[in-house]
Amino acid sequence: MNGGNIRLLREEKGMTLNELAAQSGVSKSYISYIERGMQKNPSIAVLEKISTALGIDFIQLIETLNEPVKK
């Protein structure tokens, strides 16, 4: 899982880590762990909350996580 792609999606949406945490209900530290690759297996429920907050389809988020990290 390439959590760094969540960071890129978040930045493309112009969201800060604090904003994504507030809108998703997932803690800032947990999202940071996912983005930095320290948390490699977040639950489906967490990923659903993040995808909703980012305004993207859950399947699109999963596909993005399976791609190599974008630069």
C-alpha positions as CSV (number, residue, x, y, z in Angstrom):
1,M,0.0,0.0,0.0
2,N,1.4,3.4,-1.0
3,G,0.0,5.8,1.6
4,G,2.0,8.6,0.2
5,N,-0.6,8.8,-2.6
6,I,-3.1,9.8,0.1
7,R,-0.9,12.8,0.9
8,L,-0.8,13.7,-2.8
9,L,-4.6,13.4,-3.2
10,R,-5.0,15.6,-0.1
11,E,-2.6,18.2,-1.4
12,E,-4.3,18.2,-4.8
13,K,-7.6,19.0,-3.0
14,G,-5.8,21.8,-1.2
15,M,-6.4,20.2,2.2
16,T,-4.1,20.3,5.2
17,L,-3.6,17.2,7.4
18,N,-5.7,18.9,10.1
19,E,-8.6,19.5,7.6
20,L,-8.6,15.9,6.4
21,A,-8.5,14.7,10.0
22,A,-11.4,17.0,11.0
23,Q,-13.5,16.1,8.0
24,S,-12.9,12.4,8.1
25,G,-13.0,11.9,11.9
26,V,-9.7,10.0,11.7
27,S,-6.9,11.3,13.9
28,K,-4.2,13.5,12.4
29,S,-1.5,11.2,13.7
30,Y,-3.1,8.1,12.2
31,I,-3.5,9.8,8.8
32,S,0.1,10.9,9.0
33,Y,1.3,7.3,9.8
34,I,-0.6,6.1,6.7
35,E,0.8,8.8,4.5
36,R,4.4,8.1,5.7
37,G,4.0,4.4,5.3
38,M,4.3,3.6,9.0
39,Q,0.7,2.2,9.0
40,K,0.5,-0.2,6.1
41,N,-2.9,-1.8,6.9
42,P,-5.6,0.7,7.8
43,S,-9.1,-0.7,8.1
44,I,-11.7,-0.4,5.4
45,A,-13.7,1.8,7.7
46,V,-10.8,4.3,8.0
47,L,-10.2,4.3,4.3
48,E,-13.9,4.9,3.6
49,K,-13.8,7.9,5.9
50,I,-10.8,9.3,4.2
51,S,-12.2,8.8,0.7
52,T,-15.4,10.5,1.7
53,A,-13.5,13.5,3.2
54,L,-11.4,13.7,0.0
55,G,-14.6,13.6,-2.1
56,I,-13.4,10.6,-4.1
57,D,-14.9,7.1,-4.6
58,F,-13.7,4.4,-2.2
59,I,-12.6,2.2,-5.1
60,Q,-10.7,5.1,-6.7
61,L,-8.8,5.5,-3.4
62,I,-8.0,1.8,-3.2
63,E,-6.7,1.8,-6.8
64,T,-4.6,4.8,-6.0
65,L,-3.1,3.1,-3.0
66,N,-2.1,0.2,-5.2
67,E,-0.2,2.4,-7.6
68,P,3.5,3.3,-7.2
69,V,3.9,6.6,-5.2
70,K,3.5,9.5,-7.5
71,K,6.2,12.2,-7.5
